[in-house]
């Protein structure tokens, strides 16, 4: 096996494969931290498989991805992923290198000065790859940057408790002119919507795909390291748990997501999003930044060791001009948030709720600089979730009108979180 390539270009081309080889592997998986080179027919396929995700990317003289790849000889090698990247980093970024298998070693040397080289051992066995599905029941074509934008807004809300399996998944809902990203822990949820003519193409026209958190951690890294804008997501026809797959294609990169539960029944988030809440309060997001830090600061190590819940109470002042944000336990905090506008459909006198203190910082964290949010509560004594809608205006509005138009894409965007109240 032999080919020549520019060192830094090679490292960047390998980045998605490296991420799969070294991140979120099944424990003690045999091919963890391994990358395979398969050089045949004047091209090289680079592969990795961590037990959850299989990935391959291809370089050839016709499609070298800016690496100046040149084929030399056929052959196969499997090497340690971390050692390989460290070796590539040891060469000048613009150096042309020769990668060549010699016996049971991979030799990487400078093309213009072959006295300078590095070697590393090769594994005896090739990587065993799962078979790819041949038919699919769902397909969606979406822009990579749009996918990353939506995912970045809701990733924090993906669940973490193994005993609540469905919340280890997040949902991608879509139709011809609409795509939604939604995630939740069971107590706090985040939903990001994007609307625009022909924003995606899909079969069928309206459906959803569920993606697992462990896969998503690596997928996000891969998407950030590639330049291809076109992204295809396909869900296999086979619904048996041991053979169900999601196939993702990005230019010359192909990923197989494996080991997911196709029988997950995720919640219908519209049950809460489409309620007409009676209380609506508009505030600046900047006011919540330090209020959030203040109440979280009361949740100290002693409380965590004792597994105590940290509760924050938010209450409207009598003159309707201020929200008091208070936490009172071993440590106390009281902060103020200015009310920009307040709407009360049922003319109730009281607006107050209590929630976990850890939710409060998100009121500022997800917002744009100097943005406004609209906080909604159903009624005085009702325990339905609290809704926070981003991209608000100076005046409290109907839920469907809390949105923004992206100045670059022209898409209509909506973003909200909702979370449980505490007694």
RAHUNOR-V705025 format. One record per residue. N is the residue number from 1. PHI is phi in whole degrees, -180 to 180 (999 if undefined). PSI is psi in whole degrees, 0 to 359 (999 if undefined). OMEGA is omega in whole degrees, 0 to 359 (none if undefined). Layout:
N;PHI;PSI;OMEGA  N;PHI;PSI;OMEGA
This chain:
1;999;131;179  2;-157;140;170  3;-157;160;175  4;-113;153;186  5;-167;157;175  6;-79;133;189  7;-57;307;185  8;-70;322;176  9;-62;321;178  10;-64;315;180  11;-61;318;180  12;-68;321;178  13;-65;329;180  14;-82;347;187  15;-53;312;179  16;-63;322;180  17;-68;319;178  18;-61;317;180  19;-60;319;178  20;-68;319;183  21;-66;331;192  22;-115;357;185  23;-126;140;171  24;57;35;178  25;-73;154;167  26;-64;138;184  27;-55;130;178  28;62;25;178  29;-65;134;190  30;-62;327;183  31;-102;16;174  32;-59;139;178  33;62;32;177  34;-126;143;174  35;-126;133;178  36;-104;138;171  37;-108;127;174  38;-124;103;184  39;-104;110;181  40;-153;153;175  41;53;41;175  42;63;31;174  43;-151;163;177  44;-126;129;175  45;-102;128;179  46;-108;129;188  47;-133;153;172  48;-150;154;181  49;-151;116;184  50;-105;13;181  51;95;335;177  52;-112;324;183  53;-132;131;170  54;-109;136;182  55;-137;147;170  56;-145;146;174  57;-138;150;188  58;-124;137;172  59;-121;138;177  60;-146;171;178  61;-67;332;179  62;-80;334;180  63;-140;81;186  64;-94;1;177  65;55;33;178  66;76;15;184  67;-96;352;185  68;59;36;178  69;-61;135;174  70;-136;123;181  71;-66;144;176  72;-122;293;182  73;-142;152;176  74;-68;156;175  75;157;169;182  76;-133;141;173  77;-144;155;171  78;-129;127;185  79;-133;168;177  80;-72;124;187  81;-65;313;183  82;-66;320;178  83;-64;321;180  84;-62;313;181  85;-65;321;178  86;-62;322;178  87;-65;315;181  88;-63;325;178  89;-69;342;183  90;-82;352;177  91;-101;150;174  92;-55;145;188  93;-60;328;183  94;-96;6;181  95;-70;137;172  96;-88;126;184  97;-119;155;175  98;-109;125;175  99;-104;122;188  100;-146;134;176  101;-85;127;177  102;-128;106;184  103;63;240;180  104;-106;24;179  105;-128;152;168  106;-101;124;179  107;-107;128;177  108;-120;118;186  109;-135;158;177  110;-70;129;179  111;-63;323;185  112;-93;0;177  113;-158;83;189  114;-71;354;173  115;-72;345;177  116;-102;117;186  117;-154;167;172  118;-135;147;175  119;-127;157;175  120;-150;148;182  121;-72;152;175  122;-104;145;173  123;-74;153;182  124;-75;329;187  125;-101;145;173  126;-77;165;176  127;-77;137;173  128;-91;122;185  129;-107;144;175  130;-70;149;177  131;-69;143;179  132;-84;144;176  133;-66;150;181  134;-103;340;179  135;-131;153;185  136;-135;146;178  137;-101;343;178  138;-138;139;177  139;-143;134;176  140;-135;132;173  141;-106;123;186  142;-142;149;177  143;-68;134;182  144;-58;316;182  145;-68;326;175  146;-65;316;178  147;-60;314;180  148;-64;320;180  149;-62;315;179  150;-67;315;181  151;-62;320;182  152;-62;332;182  153;-79;335;186  154;-116;354;187  155;-59;321;183  156;-58;335;187  157;-92;358;178  158;-65;138;186  159;-67;172;185  160;-140;354;184  161;-94;120;184  162;-60;328;182  163;-76;351;175  164;-115;71;193  165;-59;321;186  166;-64;334;180  167;-85;359;169  168;-81;359;178  169;-115;153;170  170;-124;160;189  171;-116;138;174  172;-112;108;179  173;-102;147;186  174;-156;152;161  175;-147;190;190  176;-57;322;185  177;-119;21;188  178;-155;141;171  179;-142;139;181  180;-127;138;173  181;-113;126;182  182;-141;139;179  183;-147;158;178  184;-166;156;177  185;-94;349;191  186;106;338;179  187;-117;327;176  188;-132;139;183  189;-131;153;175  190;-133;140;183  191;-137;126;177  192;-123;124;181  193;-113;144;175  194;-133;130;181  195;-127;139;178  196;179;151;183  197;-61;127;178  198;53;39;183  199;-64;330;174  200;-142;166;167  201;-122;143;186  202;-155;159;170  203;-134;119;355  204;-71;178;184  205;-65;326;182  206;-134;122;181  207;-170;196;178  208;-150;160;174  209;-134;135;177  210;-100;135;179  211;-125;140;184  212;-85;151;183  213;-62;315;183  214;-61;319;177  215;-67;322;186  216;-67;325;179  217;-57;314;180  218;-76;319;181  219;-57;318;180  220;-61;318;178  221;-63;317;180  222;-63;315;181  223;-63;327;180  224;-74;341;185  225;-104;1;180  226;-110;162;182  227;-108;350;181  228;-65;134;181  229;-90;332;183  230;-87;128;182  231;-128;128;178  232;-117;130;178  233;-118;128;182  234;-131;135;178  235;-105;129;187  236;-69;157;177  237;-71;328;184  238;-72;117;183  239;-98;4;176  240;-70;137;188  241;-59;322;185  242;-80;351;181  243;-126;357;178  244;-66;136;180  245;-143;157;166  246;-119;127;181  247;-105;130;179  248;-123;128;181  249;-121;131;178  250;-136;95;182  251;60;242;180  252;-93;10;178  253;-103;135;177  254;-132;128;181  255;-123;137;173  256;-112;120;177  257;-96;125;191  258;-129;154;173  259;87;20;178  260;-92;161;178  261;-97;108;182  262;-74;354;183  263;-98;8;179  264;-61;132;178  265;-111;97;183  266;-80;161;183  267;-72;162;171  268;-94;99;184  269;-65;339;179  270;-65;341;176  271;-54;325;181  272;-101;321;185  273;-65;330;185  274;-95;6;175  275;-72;145;175  276;-92;96;184  277;-75;143;186  278;-83;325;179  279;-99;131;176  280;-137;125;181  281;-127;130;178  282;-103;131;178  283;-138;166;171  284;-79;140;178  285;-70;330;182  286;-62;330;179  287;-66;336;183  288;-85;344;183  289;-60;306;182  290;-80;332;173  291;-62;318;179  292;-64;317;178  293;-63;322;183  294;-64;312;183  295;-74;327;178  296;-69;329;179  297;-63;337;179  298;-79;346;181  299;-90;78;189  300;-88;180;185  301;-62;326;180  302;-63;316;178  303;-64;322;179  304;-66;319;178  305;-62;323;180  306;-84;2;180  307;55;39;178  308;-89;146;177  309;-80;140;175  310;-100;120;185  311;-110;136;173  312;-117;138;176  313;-110;133;177  314;-115;124;185  315;-139;138;180  316;-81;135;178  317;-68;162;182  318;-63;328;180  319;-86;4;177  320;64;21;183  321;-104;346;188  322;-143;143;167  323;-102;127;174  324;-92;126;182  325;-113;113;190  326;-133;142;172  327;-132;135;186  328;-141;107;177  329;-150;233;175  330;-62;324;175  331;-122;156;184  332;-123;150;175  333;-146;142;172  334;-141;122;180  335;-130;164;181  336;-121;142;175  337;-127;126;181  338;-72;137;176  339;-92;123;178  340;-85;320;177  341;-155;152;182  342;-141;130;177  343;-125;133;183  344;-135;98;186  345;-65;320;186  346;-93;5;178  347;55;36;176  348;-80;150;185  349;-80;337;192  350;-115;133;167  351;-126;111;180  352;-158;147;173  353;-156;159;175  354;-123;144;180  355;-152;173;175  356;-62;136;181  357;-61;332;184  358;-70;346;178  359;-80;334;188  360;-60;319;181  361;-61;335;181  362;-68;340;178  363;-62;331;177  364;-101;326;190  365;-64;327;184  366;-90;356;188  367;-90;161;170  368;-77;163;180  369;-60;132;180  370;60;30;181  371;-84;172;176  372;-120;150;175  373;-126;154;176  374;-115;117;181  375;-100;130;185  376;-125;136;177  377;-131;142;190  378;-70;300;177  379;-159;175;191  380;-57;312;186  381;-108;5;182  382;-82;143;183  383;-105;21;174  384;-63;158;184  385;-59;154;171  386;-82;133;179  387;-106;135;173  388;-123;119;180  389;-109;129;179  390;-90;169;183  391;66;37;180  392;-77;171;178  393;-113;179;180  394;-66;343;181  395;-116;136;177  396;-61;134;186  397;-129;168;171  398;-62;147;186  399;-53;323;184  400;-71;345;183  401;-100;1;179  402;-90;99;189  403;-165;176;173  404;-142;160;174  405;-107;122;179  406;-67;124;186  407;-69;341;181  408;-92;309;185  409;-90;336;186  410;82;359;180  411;-73;148;170  412;-85;129;182  413;-121;140;173  414;-132;145;179  415;-145;133;177  416;-150;160;168  417;-126;154;169  418;-140;146;186  419;-146;160;185  420;-74;147;171  421;-84;157;174  422;-111;150;180  423;-76;999;none
